């Protein structure tokens, strides 16, 4: 996820517009379109400049007429994703969304933010810790002949039997996992051998930029995406750490602003770009800002849900499995109601009580997206991980505080060790770290079954998972207070979904 301690990912039942993707499939490829006409003098264009998504219902003629009306309403088109009927627009008309919603052929439209920009942070939970020089030396001394030097510190690999799976296969170079995130530092020695530049881009503006290196985080920006990429596919090359699928390709699609926001137009761009490049799996360890939950009864928020829904559905239709993090708020996403005190996070948050079946965390709650919860080194749900019966699809190691779940030696830290910017290695914890473990296992499955459809790959992912019964009573810090209640059976429940991913089972089935 993204934002310190407040990021999550998962999947659920959804709103209007999901079926529109099929009817829009005949539309031409995405095109950047200049505003065809100046707005009437009566249109106000001196308000704050905001970004919008306009979701069109109809064919070419409808799209063309809507584009003309966008200009008349004081909007400037950044890019039109005609494949899915989503148009990204900038406007300084405060009434732009209200006006364009009245236009024939517009299904929904909404502002993707409540302020032009604001500060935010990273999506892992709690603190991160750099690897120390002494740890590196000690780990290298304990590494076995076939291990990379830091692999003894990666307790999560034996936890899902990835170390045993690697003796059978490292995965196929024909499989690419796209890391839709804060950017990936492809110059890292553990990532450079497996990096797919062809499938990488910067989507922050909503329009893909393929300038070499544009997908990398700039100085001072989060290393979140780089950490995720290493968990998936750090090369088994005698250097540093090892990924879950160290033989597959990984790409970077940057969708996070310098301030750390993942806005709808960037997320839509990321999924469409991955789809057009034939990516097999996308990893999504974030939520779409500025709303923790997007309510379908709000005209702006429902437009954001619809736009991202169209994009994820398009990616799956083009062959990709989308995997997302369940979130780090410790929430029961199957509850009747939840309190959201953090939205919108780019201006002033307000307190609101929401129904999580109607107010969705995107892309996590979009149908078809694989929602991943996190567990720690002792195999229990991580203290921070969101959960929910019928919501969580799968579980994977994402780490936890070492005091809560201490790993077995030679590992010493309960968090996940992976790659960072500048050739470094750091520990992080979060459902953001669990998701790439699931994506890595999916990459191994796709490597073994190259002709498998997204639906078949998801079925295989759930079939190979190790059943994990509910942990009740769940008291992660041992203070005598029950911190969460798990509902469901041994084979499928709110903490672990269909179970814990198992890389060895994934490659031998």
C-alpha positions in Angstrom: 0.0 0.0 0.0 1.1 3.7 0.1 1.1 6.2 3.0 2.7 5.4 6.3 0.6 2.8 8.1 -2.6 3.5 6.1 -2.5 1.5 2.9 -4.5 -1.6 1.9 -5.7 -3.9 -1.0 -8.5 -6.4 -1.8 -11.6 -7.4 -4.0 -15.5 -7.3 -3.9 -18.9 -6.7 -5.5 -19.0 -3.5 -7.5 -20.9 -0.6 -9.1 -22.1 0.7 -12.4 -20.1 0.6 -15.5 -18.4 -2.8 -15.1 -20.2 -4.2 -18.1 -19.4 -1.2 -20.2 -15.9 -2.6 -21.0 -17.2 -5.2 -23.3 -19.3 -2.7 -25.3 -16.3 -0.4 -25.5 -13.9 -3.0 -26.8 -14.3 -1.9 -30.4 -13.1 1.6 -29.8 -9.7 2.6 -31.2 -6.4 2.7 -29.2 -5.8 5.5 -26.7 -5.1 8.9 -28.2 -4.0 12.2 -26.8 -6.5 14.8 -28.0 -6.2 18.6 -27.9 -9.3 20.5 -26.8 -11.2 21.0 -30.1 -12.7 24.4 -29.2 -12.4 27.3 -26.7 -15.0 27.4 -23.9 -17.8 30.0 -24.1 -17.0 33.3 -22.4 -19.6 32.5 -19.7 -17.6 29.4 -18.5 -15.4 30.2 -15.4 -11.8 29.1 -16.0 -10.0 30.8 -13.1 -10.6 28.2 -10.4 -8.0 25.7 -9.0 -6.7 23.4 -11.7 -7.9 19.9 -11.0 -7.8 16.6 -12.9 -11.0 14.7 -13.8 -12.0 11.4 -15.3 -14.9 11.3 -17.7 -16.4 7.9 -18.4 -18.2 7.6 -21.7 -21.0 5.1 -22.6 -21.2 4.7 -26.3 -19.3 4.3 -29.6 -17.0 6.6 -31.7 -19.6 9.2 -32.4 -20.6 9.5 -28.8 -16.9 9.8 -27.8 -16.3 12.5 -30.4 -19.3 14.6 -29.3 -18.3 14.2 -25.6 -14.8 15.5 -26.4 -16.4 18.6 -28.0 -18.5 19.2 -24.9 -15.5 18.8 -22.6 -13.9 21.7 -24.4 -17.1 23.8 -24.2 -17.2 23.1 -20.4 -13.7 24.5 -20.0 -11.8 21.2 -20.0 -8.5 20.3 -21.7 -8.1 16.6 -22.7 -4.8 15.1 -21.4 -5.5 11.7 -23.0 -8.4 9.7 -24.1 -8.4 5.9 -23.4 -10.9 5.1 -26.1 -10.4 1.3 -25.4 -12.2 1.7 -22.2 -14.1 5.0 -22.7 -12.2 6.9 -20.1 -11.0 10.5 -20.8 -8.5 12.3 -18.5 -9.2 16.0 -18.4 -7.8 19.1 -16.7 -10.0 22.0 -15.9 -10.1 25.2 -13.9 -13.9 25.4 -14.1 -15.2 24.7 -10.6 -18.4 23.4 -12.2 -16.8 21.2 -14.8 -17.8 17.8 -13.4 -21.4 19.0 -12.7 -21.7 20.4 -16.3 -20.2 17.4 -18.1 -22.4 14.9 -16.2 -25.4 16.4 -18.0 -23.9 15.6 -21.5 -25.5 12.8 -23.5 -23.2 9.8 -23.5 -21.4 10.6 -20.2 -21.9 7.7 -17.8 -20.1 9.5 -14.9 -17.4 12.1 -14.3 -15.5 13.2 -11.2 -12.5 15.1 -9.9 -9.6 12.8 -9.0 -8.5 15.0 -6.2 -9.7 17.6 -3.8 -6.6 19.8 -4.0 -3.8 20.1 -6.6 -1.2 18.5 -4.4 -0.3 17.8 -0.8 2.3 15.8 1.1 2.0 12.1 1.7 4.4 9.2 2.5 5.0 5.6 1.7 2.6 2.6 1.8 4.5 0.1 3.9 3.6 0.1 7.6 5.5 1.5 10.5 9.2 2.1 10.0 11.7 0.6 7.7 15.3 -0.3 8.6 18.4 -0.4 6.5 20.4 -3.6 6.4 23.5 -3.2 8.5 27.0 -4.0 7.2 27.4 -6.5 10.0 24.2 -8.3 9.1 25.4 -8.6 5.5 28.7 -10.1 6.5 27.0 -12.5 9.0 24.4 -13.6 6.5 27.0 -14.2 3.7 28.9 -16.4 6.0 25.9 -18.5 6.7 24.6 -18.7 3.1 24.7 -22.1 1.5 26.4 -22.8 -1.8 23.2 -22.2 -3.9 22.0 -19.2 -1.9 22.5 -15.5 -2.6 24.5 -13.8 0.3 21.4 -12.2 2.0 19.0 -15.1 1.5 19.5 -16.5 5.0 17.8 -13.3 6.3 14.8 -13.8 4.0 12.6 -15.9 6.3 9.7 -15.5 3.9 11.2 -17.7 1.2 11.3 -20.9 3.2 7.9 -19.9 4.7 6.3 -20.4 1.3 8.9 -23.1 0.2 10.2 -20.8 -2.5 13.8 -22.0 -1.8 12.7 -25.5 -2.7 10.8 -24.3 -5.7 13.9 -22.7 -7.1 15.6 -26.1 -7.3 13.0 -26.9 -9.9 12.6 -23.6 -11.7 13.4 -19.9 -11.4 10.6 -18.9 -13.7 10.4 -17.9 -17.3 11.9 -14.8 -19.0 8.7 -14.8 -21.1 6.7 -13.7 -18.0 6.6 -10.1 -16.9 5.2 -8.8 -13.6 4.4 -5.0 -13.8 5.0 -3.2 -10.5 2.5 -0.4 -10.6 3.9 1.7 -7.8 6.2 4.6 -6.8 8.7 3.6 -9.5 11.5 1.0 -9.8 15.2 1.6 -9.7 16.2 -0.7 -12.5 19.9 0.1 -11.9 20.0 -1.9 -8.8 22.3 -4.9 -9.3 19.6 -7.4 -8.2 17.0 -5.9 -10.6 18.9 -4.9 -13.7 19.3 -8.5 -15.0 15.5 -9.0 -15.0 14.2 -5.6 -15.8 11.7 -5.2 -18.7 12.2 -1.7 -20.0 9.7 -2.3 -22.9 6.9 -2.6 -20.4 7.9 0.3 -18.2 6.7 3.9 -18.1 5.9 6.9 -16.0 2.1 7.3 -15.8 1.9 10.0 -13.1 0.2 12.6 -15.4 -2.3 10.0 -16.7 -0.4 9.8 -20.0 2.4 7.3 -20.4 5.9 8.7 -20.6 8.5 6.2 -22.0 11.6 8.4 -21.6 14.4 6.1 -20.5 14.5 6.1 -16.7 11.2 8.0 -16.3 9.9 5.0 -14.3 12.6 5.4 -11.6 11.9 7.2 -8.3 13.6 10.6 -8.2 16.0 11.5 -5.5 14.1 11.8 -2.2 11.1 9.8 -3.5 9.9 6.5 -2.0 11.8 3.3 -2.6 8.5 1.4 -2.1 8.2 0.1 -5.7 11.9 -0.9 -5.8 11.4 -3.0 -2.6 8.3 -4.7 -4.1 10.1 -5.4 -7.4 12.9 -7.2 -5.5 10.5 -9.4 -3.6 9.1 -10.5 -6.9 12.1 -11.0 -9.1 15.5 -10.1 -7.6 17.9 -12.2 -9.7 19.6 -15.3 -8.3 23.0 -14.0 -9.3 25.3 -14.3 -6.3 24.4 -10.7 -5.2 22.1 -9.6 -2.3 18.6 -11.1 -2.0 16.6 -13.5 -4.1 13.1 -13.0 -5.4 10.2 -15.4 -5.2 10.4 -15.8 -9.0 14.1 -14.8 -9.7 13.9 -15.9 -13.4 11.0 -13.8 -14.6 10.9 -10.2 -15.8 9.8 -7.2 -13.8 8.7 -3.8 -15.1 8.1 -0.5 -13.4 5.1 1.6 -14.0 5.3 4.8 -11.9 2.0 6.1 -10.8 2.9 8.0 -7.6 3.4 11.8 -7.5 6.5 13.2 -5.9 4.3 13.9 -2.8 3.3 10.3 -2.7 -0.2 10.3 -4.1 -1.7 7.6 -6.4 -4.4 9.5 -8.3 -7.0 7.8 -10.5 -5.7 9.1 -13.8 -2.3 7.6 -13.1 -3.7 4.3 -11.9 -5.9 4.0 -15.1 -2.8 4.7 -17.2 -0.9 2.0 -15.4 -3.4 -0.7 -16.0 -3.9 0.2 -19.6 -0.2 0.5 -20.3 0.4 -3.0 -18.7 -2.4 -4.4 -20.8 -1.2 -3.0 -24.1 2.3 -4.4 -23.4 1.0 -7.9 -22.7 2.1 -8.0 -19.1 1.0 -11.2 -17.4 0.6 -10.0 -13.8 0.3 -6.6 -12.2 1.3 -5.9 -8.6 -0.7 -3.1 -6.8 0.5 -2.3 -3.3 -1.3 1.0 -2.8 -4.8 2.5 -2.7 -6.1 5.2 -5.0 -6.0 8.6 -3.4 -7.5 10.7 -2.0 -10.3 8.5 -0.7 -9.6 5.5 1.5 -13.0 4.3 0.5 -14.9 5.6 -2.6 -18.7 5.7 -2.1 -21.0 4.9 -5.0 -23.6 7.5 -3.9 -21.1 10.3 -4.4 -20.9 11.5 -8.0 -17.1 12.1 -7.9 -16.2 9.0 -6.1 -18.3 6.6 -8.1 -16.6 8.0 -11.3 -13.2 7.1 -9.9 -14.4 3.5 -9.1 -15.8 3.1 -12.6 -12.7 4.4 -14.3 -10.3 2.1 -12.3 -12.8 -0.8 -12.8 -12.8 -0.4 -16.5 -9.0 -0.3 -16.5 -8.5 -3.4 -14.4 -11.1 -5.3 -16.4 -9.4 -4.3 -19.6 -6.1 -5.5 -18.3 -7.6 -8.9 -17.3 -9.3 -9.2 -20.7 -5.8 -8.7 -22.3 -4.4 -11.5 -20.2 -3.2 -10.0 -16.9 -3.9 -11.1 -13.4 -4.2 -8.1 -11.1 -3.0 -8.6 -7.5 -3.5 -6.0 -4.8 -2.8 -5.4 -1.1 -5.6 -5.7 1.5 -4.4 -2.7 3.5 -2.7 -1.9 6.8 -5.4 -0.5 8.9 -6.4 -3.6 10.8 -10.0 -3.3 9.5 -12.6 -6.0 9.0 -13.6 -5.2 5.4 -16.6 -7.5 5.7 -18.0 -5.4 8.6 -21.4 -3.7 8.3 -19.8 -0.3 8.8 -16.4 1.2 9.2 -15.2 4.6 10.3 -13.0 6.5 7.9 -11.1 9.5 9.5 -8.4 9.9 6.8 -10.3 11.0 3.7 -9.7 13.0 1.7 -6.0 12.9 2.4 -5.0 15.7 0.1 -6.9 18.4 1.9 -8.7 18.2 5.2 -10.0 14.8 6.2 -13.5 14.4 7.6 -15.0 11.8 9.9 -17.5 9.5 8.1 -19.1 6.1 8.7 -19.1 4.0 5.6 -20.5 0.7 4.4 -17.5 -1.2 2.9 -19.8 -3.0 0.5 -20.9 0.3 -1.0 -17.8 2.4 -0.4 -14.9 0.7 -2.1 -11.1 0.7 -1.6 -9.8 0.7 -5.2 -8.3 -1.2 -6.9 -8.4 -3.7 -4.0 -12.2 -4.1 -3.9 -12.8 -4.3 -7.6 -14.1 -7.7 -8.8 -11.5 -9.9 -10.3 -8.6 -8.4 -8.4 -6.7 -10.8 -6.1 -6.8 -9.4 -2.6 -3.8 -10.3 -0.4 -3.6 -10.2 3.4 -0.3 -10.3 5.3 1.1 -12.8 7.8 4.2 -12.6 9.9 7.2 -14.9 10.6 5.1 -17.2 12.9 2.5 -17.7 10.2 -0.2 -15.6 11.9 -2.1 -12.6 10.4 0.1 -9.5 10.7 -1.0 -7.1 13.4 -1.8 -4.4 10.9 -3.3 -6.4 8.1 -6.9 -5.8 7.0 -9.1 -8.9 6.8 -12.6 -10.0 6.0 -14.5 -13.2 5.3 -15.4 -13.2 1.6 -13.0 -10.3 0.9 -9.5 -11.8 1.4 -8.5 -14.1 -1.5 -5.1 -15.3 -0.5 -2.4 -14.7 2.2 1.4 -14.3 2.0 4.3 -13.1 4.1 4.3 -9.4 4.7 6.1 -9.3 8.0 5.3 -7.8 11.4 7.0 -6.2 14.3 9.8 -8.6 15.4 8.5 -8.4 19.0 5.2 -9.9 17.8 6.5 -12.5 15.4 10.2 -13.4 15.7 11.6 -15.4 12.8 13.8 -18.4 13.2 17.5 -18.1 13.0 19.5 -17.1 11.0 16.9 -14.4 10.2 16.7 -11.7 12.8 14.1 -9.2 11.7 10.3 -9.9 11.4 10.0 -7.6 8.5 10.7 -8.4 4.8 14.2 -7.7 3.4 14.4 -6.5 -0.2 16.0 -4.1 -2.6 16.0 -0.4 -2.2 17.2 2.6 -4.3 20.9 3.3 -4.8 21.8 -0.4 -4.6 20.8 -0.7 -1.0 18.7 -3.3 0.9 16.0 -2.5 3.6 13.5 -4.2 5.8 9.8 -3.2 5.4 6.5 -4.6 6.6 3.0 -4.3 5.2 0.4 -5.9 3.0 2.5 -4.1 0.3 5.1 -6.7 1.0 2.7 -9.6 1.1 1.3 -8.8 -2.4 4.6 -9.3 -4.3 5.0 -12.7 -2.7 1.6 -13.7 -4.2 2.5 -12.0 -7.5 5.8 -14.0 -7.6 4.0 -17.3 -7.0 1.6 -16.4 -9.8 4.6 -15.7 -12.1 5.9 -19.2 -11.4 2.5 -20.6 -12.2 2.3 -18.7 -15.4 5.8 -19.9 -16.3 4.7 -23.5 -15.9 1.3 -22.9 -17.6 2.1 -20.3 -20.3 -1.3 -20.8 -22.0 -3.4 -20.4 -18.9 -6.0 -17.6 -18.9 -6.2 -15.2 -16.0 -9.2 -17.1 -14.6 -7.2 -20.4 -14.8 -4.2 -18.8 -13.1 -6.3 -17.5 -10.2 -7.8 -21.0 -9.8 -4.4 -22.5 -9.7 -3.2 -19.9 -7.2 -6.0 -20.7 -4.8 -5.6 -24.5 -5.4 -1.9 -24.5 -4.5 -2.4 -22.5 -1.3 -1.8 -24.2 2.1 -5.0 -24.2 4.1 -4.8 -22.0 7.2 -7.5 -22.2 9.8 -8.8 -19.1 11.6 -6.6 -17.8 14.5 -9.0 -17.4 17.4 -8.6 -15.9 19.9 -6.4 -13.4 18.0 -4.3 -11.4 20.5 -1.2 -10.3 18.5 0.6 -8.5 21.4 -0.4 -10.9 24.2 -2.1 -8.3 26.3 -5.2 -10.3 26.9 -7.4 -8.3 24.5 -8.8 -9.9 21.4 -7.6 -7.7 18.5 -9.7 -9.2 15.7 -12.1 -12.0 15.1 -11.6 -14.4 12.1 -14.7 -15.8 10.5 -14.9 -18.7 8.0 -13.7 -22.3 7.7 -10.3 -23.9 7.4 -10.3 -23.7 3.6 -11.5 -20.1 3.3 -11.7 -17.5 5.9 -11.4 -13.8 6.7 -7.7 -13.9 7.8 -6.1 -16.0 5.2 -8.6 -16.4 2.3 -8.0 -19.6 0.4 -4.8 -20.1 2.3 -1.1 -19.2 2.3 0.7 -19.2 -1.1 3.1 -22.1 -1.6 5.7 -21.7 -4.4 6.7 -25.4 -4.4 3.2 -26.6 -4.8 2.8 -24.0 -7.5 5.6 -25.4 -9.7 4.9 -29.1 -9.2 1.2 -29.1 -9.9 
